[in-house]
Amino acid sequence: MPLPKRRHSKTRGRKRRTHYKLAAPTRSVCPQCRETKLPHRVCPHCGYYKGREIVAVEGT
């Protein structure tokens, strides 16, 4: 198994890792209540998915 001949500097390793970052979650608009929600999931505000009520949500 190959081994490095010389030690890599901290800067070199950190340059390589600069692209490892979190991406913001994608949001879509619920066609029923116009609130933002995660795509392909039941809307937590109104309980609808693809035009049908899936979960009964209590009104506040």
N, C-alpha and C positions, 0 to 999 in steps of 0.2 A: 504494500500500500504506500503511495507516495506521501512524503512528508515535506513541509516547506523547509527550504535551506536556510532562510533567514526569517526573523520575526517580522510580522507585518505591524506597521505603526497603528496607533489608536485612530488617527485621522483616516487612514486608508480603510479600516473596518467601518468607521462611522459614515464615510462617503458611500459605501456600498449599501448601508441600511437607511439612507435618507428616503428611499421610496417606500418603506414600510410604514404606511400611515392609514388611519381609519378614514373611510369614506362616509359622508353623511348619508343617512338612510333615505331612500327614494320615497317621495310622498305623491299621492294622487288625490284628486278631489272626488268626494262622494257625490254621485249624481242625484241622490235623494235629498240630502240635507246641506250639501255644499261645504262640508267640513273636510279637513285634510285627514287622510288615513293611509295606512300601508296598502300597497297594491295587492290584489288577490286575497284580501281578507275582509271579514265582516266589519262594517263600520262600527266603532265603539260608541258613537254618538247616537245613531238611530237604529242600529241592529239590522240594517239591510245589506244584502249582497246580491248583485245581478238583478235588481228590481224586486226581489222577494224578501219578506221579513223573515230572518233566520232566528234572531234572538230578540226576545221582548225586553226593551230597555225602559226602566222606570224614569219618568220625567222628574226633573228637579226644579 
